[in-house]
């Protein structure tokens, strides 16, 4: 890493249901103007990078906002088969920086139109109760987050879960996470832009569905839309 912050809060978001973790951390990086300070490397990661404003975004990037003393681990790549290794790297990062707290972001499937948020915390339950977030008392947690709940037991760990209606990008669920983080950490971050993104996304989705339902559309066109979608 180019910089080693002291006692930061570390926020991790990994590809999961609704891509909530990835969308949330991407939003935080942009709105906190967090700077890249390192990355987690593996030759088993999916070979994908993103370009933003002519700059390369690594598959597993580490960003830092000095003002809030927050480190953000942002994942673009799918992590199937790497969950235990990545969890080990996250624990090492927490110990190396003497992290004040590790906060993990997750999306969970739901049919509830309200998109509720829940928390789990091994040290800071009272703080979540004060801001009136529901505690997750029963459930199955998989992936990197599930491993970290086992491996990071000596570190203050909190998880924020947002219900999602869709398995693909759900900006509305991510906005709910931002709202909770804003109250929990006092970030003064406006989550409304994410809601606006969600509305635009829903509009495009409805338009796509209407096009797919047109009887004049040929099989080849339908397959192309499915592939591009």
Residue pairs with C-beta under 8 A, 6 or more apart in sequence:
1 37
1 38
1 62
2 36
2 37
2 38
3 37
3 38
3 64
4 96
4 97
5 37
5 64
5 66
5 69
5 71
5 97
6 97
6 98
7 69
7 97
7 98
7 99
7 100
8 64
8 69
8 70
8 71
8 97
8 99
8 100
9 68
9 69
9 70
9 71
9 99
9 100
9 101
9 102
9 103
9 185
10 70
10 71
10 72
10 73
10 90
10 93
10 94
10 97
10 99
10 101
10 102
10 103
11 25
11 28
11 70
11 71
11 72
11 73
11 103
11 104
11 105
11 181
12 21
12 25
12 72
12 73
12 75
12 90
12 102
12 103
12 104
12 105
12 144
12 145
12 148
13 20
13 21
13 22
13 23
13 24
13 25
13 26
13 72
13 73
13 74
13 75
13 104
13 105
14 21
14 22
14 75
14 79
14 86
14 105
14 143
14 144
14 145
15 21
15 22
15 75
15 76
15 77
15 78
15 79
16 106
16 107
16 143
16 145
17 106
17 107
17 108
17 109
17 164
17 167
18 107
18 162
18 164
18 165
18 166
18 167
18 168
18 169
18 170
18 173
18 174
19 107
19 168
19 169
19 170
20 105
20 106
20 107
20 162
20 164
20 170
20 173
20 174
20 177
21 75
21 104
21 105
21 106
21 107
22 74
22 75
22 76
23 169
23 170
23 171
23 174
23 194
24 105
24 174
24 177
24 178
24 181
25 72
25 73
25 74
25 75
25 105
26 74
27 174
27 178
27 191
27 193
27 194
28 34
28 70
28 72
28 178
28 181
28 189
29 63
29 72
29 74
31 189
31 190
32 65
32 67
32 68
32 70
32 72
32 187
32 189
33 65
34 63
34 64
34 65
34 70
34 72
35 63
35 64
35 65
36 58
36 61
36 62
36 63
37 62
37 63
37 64
37 71
38 61
38 62
39 58
39 59
39 60
39 61
39 62
40 60
40 62
40 73
40 86
40 89
41 60
42 60
42 82
42 85
44 81
44 82
45 59
45 60
45 77
45 79
45 82
46 59
46 77
46 78
47 59
48 59
48 76
48 77
49 56
49 57
49 58
49 59
49 76
50 56
50 57
50 76
51 57
57 74
57 76
58 76
59 75
59 76
59 77
60 73
60 74
60 75
60 76
60 77
60 86
61 73
61 74
61 76
62 71
62 72
62 73
62 74
62 93
63 71
63 72
63 73
63 74
64 70
64 71
64 72
65 72
68 185
68 187
70 185
71 93
71 97
71 99
73 90
73 93
79 86
79 143
79 144
83 143
83 144
83 146
83 147
84 147
86 144
86 147
87 144
87 147
87 148
87 151
87 152
88 151
90 102
90 144
90 148
90 152
91 148
91 151
91 152
91 155
93 99
94 102
94 152
94 155
95 155
99 155
99 156
100 156
101 123
101 124
101 155
101 156
101 157
101 158
102 148
102 152
102 155
102 156
102 157
102 158
103 157
103 158
103 159
103 160
103 181
104 144
104 145
104 148
104 157
104 158
104 159
104 160
105 159
105 160
105 162
105 177
106 141
106 143
106 145
106 159
106 160
106 161
106 162
107 161
107 162
107 163
107 164
107 170
107 173
107 174
108 118
108 139
108 161
108 162
108 163
108 164
109 163
109 164
109 167
110 116
110 163
110 164
110 165
111 165
112 163
114 163
115 162
115 163
115 164
115 165
115 172
115 173
115 176
116 134
116 162
116 163
117 133
117 134
117 160
117 161
117 162
117 163
117 176
117 177
117 179
117 180
118 133
118 134
118 135
118 136
118 160
118 161
119 125
119 128
119 133
119 134
119 135
119 136
119 158
119 159
119 160
119 161
119 180
120 135
120 136
120 141
120 149
120 158
120 159
120 161
121 127
121 128
121 156
121 157
121 158
121 159
122 153
122 156
122 157
122 158
123 156
123 157
123 158
124 156
124 158
125 135
127 184
128 135
128 158
128 184
129 135
131 180
131 183
131 184
133 160
133 180
133 184
136 159
136 161
139 161
140 146
141 149
141 159
145 159
148 157
149 157
149 159
160 177
160 180
160 181
160 184
162 173
162 174
162 176
162 177
163 173
163 176
164 170
164 173
165 172
165 173
169 201
170 198
171 194
171 195
171 197
171 198
171 201
172 194
172 195
172 198
174 194
175 191
175 192
175 194
175 195
175 198
178 189
178 191
178 194
179 191
181 187
181 189
182 188
182 189
182 191
208 225
208 229
211 217
211 225
212 222
212 225
